[in-house]
Amino acid sequence: MISTLLALVVALSVNAPTVTAADDVPVGRVTVDVVTANGSGCPAGTTEVAVADDNSEFILIHRSYVARVGVGADPTDIRKNCQLSLDVRVPGGFTFGIVRADYSGRINLAAGAQAWQSANYYFQGSASTARRVHQFNGPMRDEWATTDTTDPGSVVFAPCGDHRYLNINTALRVSAGTSNPQVTSSWISMDSPDRNPNNRYRFIWKRC
């Protein structure tokens, strides 16, 4: 598992939030809804979202997210992406940031092939963060998992009193590299036919 820094960039808010204790989370209902899902990795109707009962995190399930190269692959299959716009609704008096993001899937790389998983995060109306990239090298045939984290004291929060969508952009890419795409097939997936979550986003809370 590879760890990188996850940072959310948002515009400054007049109403600055106040840090809460680690266990001070909203007791009311938190909801996350997909406003738009665009990209070859998340065709219409193939992405689901759910919030944990304790408001600690939300999960995403993709059912058609695979990048591939080689035998049986189309030229456009080497890269798949998904641009999600999420409507996160939280109880009054609180705002949120994302302190951790976990990704997982399956991978099958021929010797000499490579694959990459990447993501970036930002709130509506703000500048996009730098894309964080994880690389995999063949030969490899296994499950994979990556984690993006940030120190809780460095998380940037959604501005209080100004509702904005949370945007999450992810991508998978695969390259034949030095392998022979005429006789080999390499792929990386972030889908879940069994409906187990393959993306997890951990909330951190502040009072407004």
Backbone hydrogen bonds in HBPLUS format (Angstrom, degrees):
<---DONOR---> <-ACCEPTOR-->    atom                        ^
c    i                          cat <-CA-CA->   ^        H-A-AA   ^      H-
h    n   atom  resd res      DA  || num        DHA   H-A  angle D-A-AA Bond
n    s   type  num  typ     dist DA aas  dist angle  dist       angle   num
A0147-THR N   A0002-ILE O   3.14 MM 145  6.09 166.6  2.16 165.7 163.8     1
A0004-THR N   A0147-THR O   3.29 MM 143  6.83 138.7  2.47 137.2 148.7     2
A0149-THR N   A0004-THR O   2.68 MM 145  5.99 164.5  1.71 168.6 163.2     3
A0006-LEU N   A0149-THR O   2.74 MM 143  4.95 139.3  1.90 109.9 118.4     4
A0018-THR N   A0207-ARG O   2.46 MM 189  5.09 163.4  1.48 166.8 172.1     5
A0207-ARG N   A0018-THR O   2.87 MM 189  5.09 140.9  2.03 172.5 162.1     6
A0024-ASP N   A0021-ALA O   2.92 MM   3  5.08 165.4  1.95 114.2 118.2     7
A0031-THR N   A0089-ARG O   3.02 MM  58  5.19 159.7  2.06 145.5 151.8     8
A0089-ARG N   A0031-THR O   2.84 MM  58  5.19 161.5  1.88 150.3 156.6     9
A0033-ASP N   A0087-ASP O   3.05 MM  54  5.12 156.1  2.11 129.5 136.5    10
A0087-ASP N   A0033-ASP O   2.80 MM  54  5.12 167.2  1.82 156.6 159.4    11
A0035-VAL N   A0085-SER O   2.77 MM  50  5.40 156.3  1.82 160.2 166.8    12
A0036-THR N   A0085-SER O   3.42 MM  49  5.22 154.5  2.49 129.2 135.0    13
A0085-SER N   A0036-THR O   3.02 MM  49  5.22 160.4  2.05 150.0 150.0    14
A0038-ASN N   A0083-GLN O   3.01 MM  45  5.10 169.8  2.02 140.0 142.6    15
A0083-GLN N   A0038-ASN O   2.65 MM  45  5.10 163.6  1.68 159.7 165.4    16
A0042-CYS N   A0039-GLY O   3.27 MM   3  5.64 159.6  2.31 108.7 114.6    17
A0041-GLY N   A0081-ASN O   2.69 MM  40  4.80 157.1  1.74 149.1 143.2    18
A0046-THR N   A0043-PRO O   3.09 MM   3  5.78 145.1  2.22 152.8 149.6    19
A0063-ARG N   A0046-THR O   2.93 MM  17  5.18 134.7  2.14 147.4 158.1    20
A0048-GLU N   A0061-ILE O   2.93 MM  13  5.10 153.8  1.99 141.6 150.3    21
A0061-ILE N   A0048-GLU O   2.93 MM  13  5.10 155.1  2.00 142.8 146.4    22
A0050-ALA N   A0059-ILE O   3.12 MM   9  5.44 150.5  2.21 143.3 148.7    23
A0059-ILE N   A0050-ALA O   2.80 MM   9  5.44 160.5  1.84 161.3 167.9    24
A0052-ALA N   A0057-GLU O   2.88 MM   5  5.59 175.9  1.89 158.5 159.9    25
A0055-ASN N   A0052-ALA O   2.98 MM   3  5.25 161.8  2.01 118.7 120.1    26
A0203-PHE N   A0056-SER O   2.89 MM 147  5.55 154.7  1.96 135.5 143.2    27
A0058-PHE N   A0201-TYR O   2.99 MM 143  5.45 152.1  2.06 145.6 153.4    28
A0201-TYR N   A0058-PHE O   2.92 MM 143  5.45 163.6  1.95 166.6 171.1    29
A0060-LEU N   A0199-ASN O   2.90 MM 139  5.01 156.9  1.95 141.6 144.3    30
A0198-ASN N   A0060-LEU O   3.25 MM 138  6.42 148.6  2.35 156.3 163.5    31
A0199-ASN N   A0060-LEU O   3.29 MM 139  5.01 143.0  2.44 151.2 146.7    32
A0192-SER N   A0062-HIS O   2.71 MM 130  5.95 134.8  1.91 150.4 161.4    33
A0190-MET N   A0065-TYR O   2.81 MM 125  5.31 163.8  1.83 161.7 165.3    34
A0067-ALA N   A0188-ILE O   2.95 MM 121  5.51 166.9  1.97 166.6 166.0    35
A0188-ILE N   A0067-ALA O   2.95 MM 121  5.51 152.7  2.03 154.0 161.8    36
A0068-ARG N   A0077-ASP O   2.85 MM   9  5.37 149.2  1.95 125.1 132.9    37
A0069-VAL N   A0186-SER O   2.87 MM 117  5.43 152.3  1.95 159.2 164.4    38
A0186-SER N   A0069-VAL O   2.92 MM 117  5.43 168.6  1.94 161.5 165.2    39
A0073-ALA N   A0070-GLY O   3.04 MM   3  5.55 167.2  2.06 137.0 138.7    40
A0071-VAL N   A0184-THR O   2.96 MM 113  5.91 158.4  2.01 135.9 140.9    41
A0077-ASP N   A0074-ASP O   2.93 MM   3  5.30 160.5  1.97 116.1 122.6    42
A0174-VAL N   A0078-ILE O   2.90 MM  96  5.29 149.9  2.00 150.5 158.0    43
A0080-LYS N   A0172-LEU O   2.89 MM  92  5.25 159.9  1.93 151.1 157.7    44
A0172-LEU N   A0080-LYS O   2.78 MM  92  5.25 160.0  1.82 157.2 162.1    45
A0082-CYS N   A0170-THR O   2.92 MM  88  5.36 155.3  1.98 149.5 148.8    46
A0170-THR N   A0082-CYS O   2.94 MM  88  5.36 162.7  1.97 154.1 158.5    47
A0084-LEU N   A0168-ILE O   2.91 MM  84  5.22 176.4  1.91 152.8 152.3    48
A0168-ILE N   A0084-LEU O   2.98 MM  84  5.22 155.2  2.04 141.7 149.8    49
A0086-LEU N   A0166-LEU O   2.79 MM  80  5.08 168.1  1.81 148.0 152.1    50
A0166-LEU N   A0086-LEU O   2.93 MM  80  5.08 156.6  1.98 151.1 152.0    51
A0208-CYS N   A0093-GLY O   2.89 MM 115  5.17 159.5  1.93 120.5 126.1    52
A0095-THR N   A0206-LYS O   2.84 MM 111  5.40 149.2  1.94 153.6 158.8    53
A0206-LYS N   A0095-THR O   3.06 MM 111  5.40 152.6  2.14 148.2 147.3    54
A0158-ALA N   A0096-PHE O   2.96 MM  62  5.87 166.1  1.98 162.4 161.5    55
A0097-GLY N   A0204-ILE O   2.93 MM 107  5.26 144.0  2.06 149.9 158.0    56
A0204-ILE N   A0097-GLY O   3.00 MM 107  5.26 139.3  2.17 138.7 138.3    57
A0099-VAL N   A0202-ARG O   2.96 MM 103  5.73 151.3  2.04 156.3 163.3    58
A0150-THR N   A0099-VAL O   3.22 MM  51  5.57 142.0  2.37 153.7 147.6    59
A0202-ARG N   A0100-ARG O   2.80 MM 102  5.05 165.4  1.82 150.2 155.2    60
A0101-ALA N   A0148-ASP O   2.83 MM  47  5.12 152.0  1.90 151.1 157.8    61
A0148-ASP N   A0101-ALA O   2.85 MM  47  5.12 161.8  1.88 152.1 158.4    62
A0102-ASP N   A0200-ARG O   2.82 MM  98  5.02 159.2  1.86 145.4 152.5    63
A0200-ARG N   A0102-ASP O   2.90 MM  98  5.02 153.4  1.97 142.8 148.4    64
A0103-TYR N   A0146-THR O   2.95 MM  43  5.27 166.5  1.97 149.3 151.9    65
A0146-THR N   A0103-TYR O   2.94 MM  43  5.27 155.7  2.00 140.5 146.6    66
A0104-SER N   A0198-ASN O   3.01 MM  94  5.06 133.4  2.23 149.1 148.8    67
A0105-GLY N   A0144-TRP O   3.11 MM  39  5.47 149.3  2.21 144.2 144.4    68
A0144-TRP N   A0105-GLY O   2.97 MM  39  5.47 160.5  2.01 130.9 135.0    69
A0189-SER N   A0106-ARG O   2.86 MM  83  5.29 170.1  1.87 161.9 160.8    70
A0107-ILE N   A0142-ASP O   2.85 MM  35  5.58 147.0  1.96 171.5 177.2    71
A0142-ASP N   A0107-ILE O   3.05 MM  35  5.58 143.3  2.19 140.4 151.6    72
A0108-ASN N   A0187-TRP O   2.90 MM  79  5.34 167.3  1.91 161.7 158.9    73
A0187-TRP N   A0108-ASN O   2.79 MM  79  5.34 156.4  1.85 142.8 150.9    74
A0109-LEU N   A0140-MET O   2.63 MM  31  5.00 166.3  1.65 156.8 162.0    75
A0140-MET N   A0109-LEU O   3.04 MM  31  5.00 159.8  2.08 136.0 137.6    76
A0113-ALA N   A0110-ALA O   2.99 MM   3  5.43 165.7  2.01 134.9 137.8    77
A0178-THR N   A0112-GLY O   3.16 MM  66  4.71 148.0  2.27 118.3 117.9    78
A0138-GLY N   A0113-ALA O   2.80 MM  25  5.10 163.6  1.83 163.0 157.3    79
A0114-GLN N   A0175-SER O   3.00 MM  61  5.27 161.2  2.04 146.5 152.2    80
A0175-SER N   A0114-GLN O   2.79 MM  61  5.27 163.5  1.82 154.9 155.8    81
A0115-ALA N   A0136-PHE O   2.96 MM  21  5.12 155.4  2.03 143.0 145.9    82
A0136-PHE N   A0115-ALA O   2.80 MM  21  5.12 155.1  1.86 156.0 154.6    83
A0116-TRP N   A0173-ARG O   2.77 MM  57  5.17 151.8  1.85 151.1 155.3    84
A0173-ARG N   A0116-TRP O   2.95 MM  57  5.17 152.2  2.03 149.3 153.3    85
A0117-GLN N   A0134-HIS O   2.93 MM  17  5.23 156.2  1.98 147.8 155.7    86
A0134-HIS N   A0117-GLN O   2.78 MM  17  5.23 156.2  1.84 156.2 164.5    87
A0118-SER N   A0171-ALA O   3.00 MM  53  5.30 160.1  2.04 151.7 153.7    88
A0171-ALA N   A0118-SER O   3.02 MM  53  5.30 147.6  2.12 142.5 140.9    89
A0119-ALA N   A0132-ARG O   3.04 MM  13  5.49 143.5  2.18 142.8 154.1    90
A0132-ARG N   A0119-ALA O   2.93 MM  13  5.49 171.7  1.94 158.3 155.7    91
A0120-ASN N   A0169-ASN O   2.92 MM  49  5.41 143.6  2.05 148.3 158.9    92
A0169-ASN N   A0120-ASN O   2.98 MM  49  5.41 171.4  1.99 159.6 162.3    93
A0122-TYR N   A0167-ASN O   3.04 MM  45  5.33 155.7  2.10 148.8 152.3    94
A0167-ASN N   A0122-TYR O   2.74 MM  45  5.33 166.0  1.76 166.9 170.9    95
A0126-SER N   A0123-PHE O   3.01 MM   3  5.70 152.7  2.09 148.7 147.7    96
A0124-GLN N   A0165-TYR O   2.70 MM  41  5.10 155.3  1.76 159.4 163.9    97
A0154-SER N   A0151-ASP O   2.81 MM   3  5.35 161.5  1.84 123.6 130.1    98
A0179-SER N   A0176-ALA O   2.90 MM   3  5.36 152.2  1.98 145.5 143.5    99
A0183-VAL N   A0180-ASN O   3.13 MM   3  5.83 159.0  2.17 119.1 124.4   100
A0184-THR N   A0180-ASN O   2.96 MM   4  5.93 135.8  2.16 152.0 165.1   101
A0195-ARG N   A0192-SER O   2.91 MM   3  5.12 163.2  1.94 115.8 118.9   102
